[in-house]
């Protein structure tokens, strides 16, 4: 296929605005007469609410509203998916706007304030009198599963959800095994640490519509906010902003319900922005996991059985924990062909901050465990870790752990070879205390939502009489170019230069709904919807041009602002006269198209079987580290990431996602340690919670394989989330290669390495 715009590394439409600081993010926006919102929060991780007295706060001059749960029309909403079914029970969860009856976590909102200034709102917080009776809490998921543990949620045993996978006969598989490796792995919290904290402005339009201009990955939350206010869905409007980082942290409702309530109560515009400390203390995190693995294999390296138990910490409200757990359950074995599999997984509620969506959505946790297992198995078999992986890689026509036969190529052998070879010859250390090691890990990550959710996305494309084009698509752009790539698709199909295309995104009432910017789905879903709309417009243009030029449609080609005869480019009609001719003849110059993802039936039981995702993206990491045996300090010196991206529609954007995922995953592996004691975060700033800087990571070398086998436009695969999968175990495997110690919990801090080295010496 001869592509003219697709595959080119052109800058995003917002690139210059971001470089110059011209983008109006959520907190940059103000309106005349605007009030400032503040949230009054619980000082306890668990407590009985006896009374909340707001009288003193209301008497402060400049305070316009103080809202508690009693003032919320519908304070409690429950999940609706699969109601009344066995599988549906696994997804039940409560969304509570303000604490009612009992506080479940430290910092849970008790009241909302709107005032003339932020200082007045903060003063009002100090004068709210909350009588709370502290109660014993439970802060570890294993403890929360025990009989008699304090009850956190609506379910007596604190288990929010559980899933199972059963494939083959796992006991028989272990009987066939000649070598068995067992491992216990633990990963902690990870904060999204985005540049822009949660923020938005809300106001009431002349017709009573609540308008919320907010930094969100999901503008479809207008429905939930409308239900909180007991309003028709049509009376709440989301206007999305360009987002200063999301990574899943802005997938759930953050400030929107609070903004809507305060604007509804005061009939004034209200702004609410979390402080960095507030964001770190109370917003959702990546799930901590306990992971128990048992892997059996023959002497020649063939894996015969894998048994897994996963326990994740859901925090104080279910949020998206059941969904994350399901992803982990399906991914638990990794991209390997294993005939005998048993997985039992649980997500358990505790009196800790909510855990929910984070880039990778359950894949990075299990990836750390199964790739650590592979290296331990290789060690026991005295086999090269790369060779062991090659003997067990999933291949086209093999079945996943759910029994679904994967019908697309899996080029992991090529990707792993390319990544490993890119490291080049081994270096020698000239310092006796510094040991150099190398590690490899592979990974798989789905793109597109679960197939039983019947996902859809819509996009609108219109030609203007001057030959320019307009796109309307409700796609939240989290910085990955989710909006820009739609312009490249339209430019490719219609021959309209990029600079003459205007795209409108994220307005729940004015742009066709495109679904969430989550699950690495926007290119796949909105890209295909836009491609479908553009192709239909192209068909109409070719039909009209064929009539005018008296040729057949299949003889024509679109490009460079005209439609021309492929065999004789001198015979053509320019787009502008063609479009005007179509308009004059009453032909429609716009198309709104909907793309439907492939879907499967909703599972009836908690045993997960068959197809669960549209497709997977596969990749490999090879890294080199230097480990100081005296200090335990790890220095990353090389990172090579190789991914099958299907088709790189814009290599600059793909490279950016691969680099960003590698760096974020490196932070997860080495630095980002969120400490929580008795339910309270002990690392409330970037002085304690460390994230990678330019001094902590080398340049990331990216290898893009373009197999053309993806389900996205032009054969593209999703690449937003997959690059965070694989980097952490590769680093830990490299540490083991350097100093001979296996770190089984993340992050792999200097203290853990020194302790492991001490234990090794003592043994």
N, C-alpha and C positions, 0 to 999 in steps of 0.2 A: 504494500500500500504506500503510495507516494503522499506523505504528509508534509504540509507546509508550515503549520503552526504547532501542532501537537508534536511533542518530543524536543521542542526548543526551550532553552533555558532563559525565558524572558522574565523580567522583574514583575513582582506582584503589583496590582493596581494601587495598593496602599504603601508600597515600599518607601517612596519618597516622603510621604506624609509622616511615616514613623521615624524615618531618619532625621527629619527636620523638627520633630516634636509637635506636629500640627494636628495629630489625631485627637478627637474629643472622646476620651474614654468616659466611663460611667461617672467617676467622681469629678471630672472636669466640667460637667454640665450643671447649670444653675438656671433658676427661673425667678422672676420678680415675686416678692412676697413669700419666698421659700422658707419653710421651717426646717429644723434639724432634728433627726431622730436619734434615739439612744435606747439601748436594751439594758434593762435591769436584770441581773443574773443571780443564780443561786450560788452561795458560798460553800455549799455542801454537795458531795457526790450522791448522797441519798438522804432524803429527809421527808417527813410528813409536813404538809403545808397546813398550818393552823389558821393563819390569817395574813392577808396582805392589805395594809392600810396605806392608802395613797393620798389622804387628805392634806397632809403638810406639803407634799410635792405639788399638788394642784393649786395651792395658795401662793406659790412663788410667781411674782409678776413675769410674764413672758412664757409661762407654760400653758400650752393650749390643749393638751390631752395627756392623760395617763391611762393606759389600757391594761387590764388583766384578763385572765381567761373568761371571766364573767361577761366581758364586753365583746367577745368574739362570737359572731352568729353561729359558726360551726367550728368549734375548737378541735374536734377530733374527726379525722378522715381515715378510712381503712382501705387497704389495697383491694382491688376488684378482680384480679386475674384468677381465672379458673375457679370461681366461687362454687362451693358445694362438691368439689372433686378432691380426691386424695392428693393429686399433685398440686391443686390450687391451695390446699392447706399449707403447703410448704412456702408459699409466697405471701401469706397473710402478714400484714404489718400495719402498724398504727403511725399516722403522721399527726403529731400534736403541735399546734401552733404555739401555745404558751402552757407552761407547767400547770397541771391541775391535779389536786389530791396529793400527789407525791412527786418529789424531785427525783429524777433518775440519774443525772450526771452533773458534775461540777460545771457551773456556767450555764445550766439550762435556763432559758428565758422565763422570767416570772412576770415582767411587765414591760410596756413600751412607753416611751415619752416622746412628745413632739414639743419643741420650744423654739423661741425666736433665735437663739444662738446655741451653739454646741456647749458652751460653758454653762448656760442656764439648764440645759438638759442634763448635764453631768451633776449639777447641784441638786436637781430634782431626784436623781438616782440616790444620792446620799440621804435624802429625807424620806424615802419609802421605807416603811416599817414592815418587815416580813418576819412573822413569827413562824420559825421552822423548828421541828423536832428532829434532830439528827437520828438516823437509823443505821444499823449495820449494813454495809454494802458487800458486794462480791466483785472482785477486780481481776479475776483470772478465769478463762473459760473452762479449764479443767475443774477448778473448784466449783464453778457455777453449775456444772453437770451433776455434782454430788447430791445425794438425798439430803434434804434439810437446808440447802443453800438458800440465802435470801432470794425472793422472787423479784425479778427485774421487770419482765414484760407481762403479757397476757397469758403466756403458757406456763404451767406450773413447774416444768423441769428446766426452764430457761433455754431449751433448745428451740431456736427460731425456725430452723429448717434442717432437713437431713436428706441426703441423696445416696443412691447406690449404683454401682456398675457391676454386672456379673457377666463375664465372658468365659466360655470354656469351663474347665475344671481346675481351679487354682491348686487344690491339694495334689491332684495328679501331676500338675506342672512342677511342683516342688519335689515330688518324688522322683521325677525325671532329672532334676537338677543335680549336677555334680559339685557345684559351688553355690553357696547362698551368702548374700551380703545383706545385713540389716543396718538401718540407720535411722537416727532421730534427728530431725532438723527443725530449727525454729527461726522465724523471721519476725521482726518487730514492726512497729508503726512506721509509716513514711508520710510526711506532710507534703502537700502539693507545692508549697513555697513559691507560689506564682508572684510575679511582680506587682500585680494589681489585686488588692484585697477585695472582698465582697462589697459591692456598692451599687447604688441605683437612686433614681428620683422618680417619684410618683405624683400624679395630680389627677383632678377630676375634670373631665371635659364638660362642655356646656350641656350635653345631653345626658350627663350622669355617668358616662363611661369612665372607669378607672384605667388610667394610662400609666404603664410602668416602663420607664426607660432603664434597662438593667443589663449588667454583665452576666449573661447566662448562656449555657450550652443548650438549653431546651426552652424555646419560646412557647411550646405547647403546654407549659405549666400554667398558662392563663386559665386553663380549665379548673385546675385545683384551686387557684387563688379565687376564682369566681365562686367555687363551692364553699370556700372558707367564709366569704362574705354573703353567701346565700343569694348570689346574683346569677342571672342568665350568663352563660358563657360568652355571649355576644357583648356583654357589658364590661369585659375586662380585655384590655389590649396590651400586648407586650411589644415594645420596640427594643430590639437588641442592639447592642453596641459592638464595635470591634473590641475583642477581649484581650486583656493583658495577661494571658495565661489561664488555662482551665484545667487540663490534665485529668478531668473527671470531677474535680472539686466544685465545679459550678454546674454539675448535672442535676443534683438535687436542688430543691428550693432553698435559697439562702436568705436574702433580705426581702424577697418579693412580697410575701404575705404581710410582713411587718409594715412595709411601705404602703401597701394597699390599705391596711387597717387605719394607719395614721392619716393618710390622705382622705379616706372615706369619713373618718371621725371629724377632722378639722376643716375639711373642704378647702385646704390650702396645699400647695406643692410641698413635698417633704423629701429631704435627702437623708439617706442613711448609709454610712460607710464604716466598715469595721476597722479598728486599729490593727496593726500587725500583731500585737500581743493577743488581742481578742480573737483574731483569725487563727492563730496557732493554738490557742487554748480550746476553742470550741468547735471549729469546723471539722468536717469529716476527714478521716485519714485512710491510708491503705491498711487493709486488714492484717493484724498479726496472725500467724499460723503456727500450730504445732503439727508436724508432719512425721508420721511413722511409716517407714518404707522397708519392704522385704523383697529382694530380687534374687531369682534363681536362674542359673545358666549352666550349660554344658561346658566341658573343658575347652571345646573349640570356640566358645563365645556366643553360642546361640541362647538367647534369653527364653526360658521356658515358662516363667511365671512372675507376676508382679502383684504384690498385695500392698494396699495403701490405706492408711487411716488419716483423715484430715480433720483438724479442729480449728476453726477460725473464731476470732473474737468479733462479734457483731456490734459490741458497744451497747448503748442504752435503748436504741430504737432500731427496728429491723432495717429501715431504709432499703438499700439495694443489696444487702448482705446475702439474701437467698440467691439472687441472680449471680453474684460474684462466686458464690460457692458452687453453683452449677457449672460455671465455666471452669473452675479449678478441677472439678470432678471429671469433666470430659478430657481436660488436658493432663490429668495426673500421670499418665504413662509416657507422655511426650510423643515425638514423631517416630515411634518405633513399632515394629510389627511384633505383637505379643499375643499368643493364642489363648493364654489363661490369665485373666485379670479379675481382681476383686478390689473394689474401692468402696469405702464407707466414709462419708463426709458429714460434718456437722458444723453449723454456725450457731454460736451460743451467746446469749445476751449477758452483759455485765454492766456494772455502774461506772462505765468509762465513756470517753467521748465517742460519738457515733463514728462508725467506720462504713465506708461506702465505695463509690466508684473511684478508681485511680487508673491511670494509663496502664494498660495490660490486663486489667479487670480479672484478677485471679490467676493469670498465667505466670507472672514472675515468681510467685511464691513456690508453686509446684515445680517450676523450671529449675529453681535453685536446688531442690531436693533430688529430682530425677537425674540431673546432670552431675551432681555430686556422687550419686549412686553409681553412675556409669564409670566414673574415674576410679572409685573404690573397687568396683568389680574388675576393671582392667588391671588394677594393682594386684588383686588376688589371683587373677588368671595369668599374671606376668605377660600381659598383652598390651600393645600400643593402644592408647585410648581412642585414637582416630580409627584404627582398624576395627576395634570392637564396635564402634558406632556404625561403621559401614556394613558390618555383617548383620545389623539389625534394623537399619533404616526402613521406615515405611516406604512402600513403593506403590505406584499406580496399580489398582486392582486388589491391593491388600485391604483388610478391614481395620477400622479404628477400634478402640476399646468398647465403643457402643455397638459394634457390629456393622456399622455403616461402611459399605465398600467405597473407598475413596477412588474416584474415577479420573483424577487429574495427575499430571506429573509431579513428582516430589524430588527435585534435583539437589537434595542435601549432600550427596556425595561430592558433587561438583562444587557446591558452595563451601563445604568444609575444607576441601582441598585448596580452593582459591584463597580462603582466609589464612589457612596455615602456611601455605607457600609464600604469602605476601610478607610474613614476618622475616623471611630471609634467613641467613646463617645465624646460629646462636652467638651471642656476645659472651665474652669472659669478663668477670669482675676483677678489678685491680685492687679492690679493698677487701680484706679477709672477712670483714663484718657484713659486707653487702653480698647477698646471694641473688642471683638472677634466675627467674623462672618463667615458664610459659604455660599458658592454659588455653584449652579449647572448650567450647560449649555450643550446642545447637539449640534451636527452639522452634516452636510453632505458635501461632496466634491467629485466632479467627478474625475475619472482617465481615461486617454485616451482623445484624441482630439475629437472635435465635429464630430458627425457621418457623416455629409454631406461633410466633407473634404476628405473622402476616404483615410484614413491614411494607410501607409504601412511601413514595416521595413524589412531589409534583414540582413542575417548573414551567414558566411562561416565557416565550420568546416572541418578540415583535420586531418587524422591519419598519423603519421610518421612511418617509418619502425621499429623504436626501441620501438614502443608502446606509444610514447608521442603524444600529440595533439596540434593543432594550431587553434585558433579562430581569425577571422578577422571580425570586426563589427564596423561601424562608429559611435559608441555611445559616446558622450561626457560624461566624468565622472566628476560630480561636487562635488565629495566627499562622495556621498551616497553609493558607491560600485556598481554603475551601470554596470561597466565592470566586476568586480569580480564575481557577481552573475551568469554571463553567464558561467564562469569556473565551478562553482558548478553544474550547469545544465548538462554540458558536462561530468563532472566527474561522476555524478549520472547515466547518461544514458549509457556511454561507458565503465565505470569501470576503467578509467584512473585516477591515483592519482592526486590530485590538483597540487602538486609540479611538475608534468610532463606536465602541460598544460600552454601554452604561449598564451596570448591574445594581439592582436594589435587593437587599437582603434583610432578613429578620424583622418583619413586621407582621404580627399574627393576624391583622385584619386587612393588610394590603398586599402581602406576598403569599403565593400558594404555599401551603404548609409542606415542609420538606423533611420533617422529622428531626431527631436529635443529632447534634454533632457529638456523637459517642459511638462506641463499638466499631471505630474505623469504618464508618458506613457512608459518609457523605459523598466521596467520589463514586463509590459503587452505586449508591441510590440516586442522589441528586444529579450526579454525572450522567447516569443512564437516562434519567428523566429529561435532562436538558438535551442530550444527544437525540432522544426520541423526538422531542419537539423540533429541534433544528433539522433533523432529517425530513420531517414532514413538510416544513417550510421549503427546504431544498427541493423536495419532490414537486411542489407546486411551482417553484421558480423554473425548474427544468422543463416542466410540462408547458409552461407559457413560452419559454425561450424556444422550445422545439417547434411550437406553432409558428412563431415569428420567423425563425430561420429555416423553416420547412425541412427539418431533419428529425431523426429519431432521438428520444431522450437519452438513450444509452450511448449516443455518439458525443454527448456534451460533457463538459467539465466546468467546475466552478473554481475560480481563483483570481486573486488580485483585482477584485472589484468588477468582475465581468463573468459572463458565461460564454464559453467559446467552443468551437468544434475541435475535438481532440486531434483530428487528422489535418486540420487547417486552422491554426489559431488566429489567422487574419479574419476569419468569419466569427463574429461575436456580437453580443449585445451587452452593454454596460449595465450594472445593477440598477442605477438610478432610473433610466428610462424603462427598464423592465418592471421595476417596482411600481412606477407611476402607471404603467400600462395595466398591471394587475389591479391596482387600486381603482383605476377608471372603469375597469370591467366588473367591479364589485366583488373581487376575490379577497378572501380574508388574508391579511398580512400578519396574523398572529396565530400561535398554537400554544395551548396549555396541555402538557402531557403528564401522565402518571406512570411511574415505573413500579411494578410489583415484584418484590423479591420472591424467590421460590419458597414454598412453605410446606410444612409437614403437619400432621395431626398433633394436637396437644397430648402429651403423654398422660396416660391414665394413672400411672403409679409413680412412686418415688424412685423406681429403678429406671435409669436413663438408657434408652435404646434408640438405634437408628440415627437418622440425620438430625443434627442439632444446629448446625451452622451452614451458611451458604458455601463457605470455602475457607481455606487457611493460607496464610503467608508463612514461608519457611525461611530460616536464615541461620547463619553461623558467625561466631565471634572467635577471634584469636587475639590473645593479649600477651604482653610481656610486662613483668613487674620486677622491681628491685626491692628486696626486703632486708632491712637492717636488723640483724639478729640481736643487737644490743638494746635497741629501742622498740622493736616491733613495728616500726614505721614502714608503710608500704608506699612506694612511688610507682605510679603507672607510667611506663615509658613508651608503650606501643598499644594501639587499639586498631584492629582491623575488623570491619563488619561487612559481611557479604549476604545480600538478600536477593531473592527472586521477586522483583517488583512487578512482574508481568509485562508492563510497559510504563516507562517513565514519561508521563505526559508533560512534565516540566522537571527536568533533571535538577534544577536549582532547588525546587521545593522538596523533591525526594531526598536529595542530599541533606537538606536542612533537617528533615525528620529523622534520618538515620543518625546524624551527628547529635541531635538533641536527645534522642532516645538513649544513645550510648552514654552520654554525660550524665543524664538523670539516673540511669541504671548504675553507673559507677558510684554515684552518691549513695544509692541504696546499698551498694556492696561494701563501701568503706567508711562512710562518714555519718550518714543521717541516722542518728540515734535519738529517738524521742523517748524520754524517760517519763513514766507515769507512776506516781507513788500514791497508793490508796485512792486511785481515781483522779488524781490531780496532776496535770502536766507540769513537769519540773523544768522544761526547756522552752520558755515562752518567748524567746527572741532568737535572732540569727547569731547572737553571741554564744548561745548554748547549743542551739540546733544548727549544726554545720551543714552547708550545702557546697557542692563543688564550685570552685572559681577557676579562672583561666590558669592559675598556678598549680592546680591539682590534677589536670588532665592534659595529655598530649593532643596534638591534632588527630582527629579521627579519620582513618583511611576508609573510604567507602567503596564497595564493589557492588555495582548494580547489574544483576542478571535480568535480561528481558526475554522471558520465555513466551510471552504473548498468550498465556493460558489463564489469565485472571477473568473474573466475571464482570469487571468494571469496563468502562468505555475503552475501546481499542485493545482489549485484553489486559487492562491494568489490574493489579491487585492492590489491596489496602496496605498502606505503609505508615500510618500515623502511630499506632500502638506497638506493632511487632518489634521495632528496634530496641525496646526496653527489655525484651525477653532474650536471655542468653548471655548478657554481659556480666551479671553478678556471678553466676557459677564459673564463667571463664576466668574471672579474676581470682576467685577462691581456689580453683584448680591450679592457677599459676602460682599462688602462694604455697600450696602443697608441693608443687614441683620445685620451688626454690628452697624451702626449708624443711620439707617433710612433715608438715602438720596439717591435719584436716580441720578446718574451721566449719562448724556445723550450725552456727547461728549468725545472722546478719544484724548489724554491720560487722565486718571483720576488723574490729578496732585493734590498735596497737596493744591494748591491755590483754585482749583475748589471745593475740598471737604470742605475746610474752608468756602468758600462763601456759599455753599449749607447748611452747618450747621448753619451759621448766619441767612440765610433766614428762615430756619426751626424754629429757636428760635424766630425770629420776628413774625412768623405766630402764 
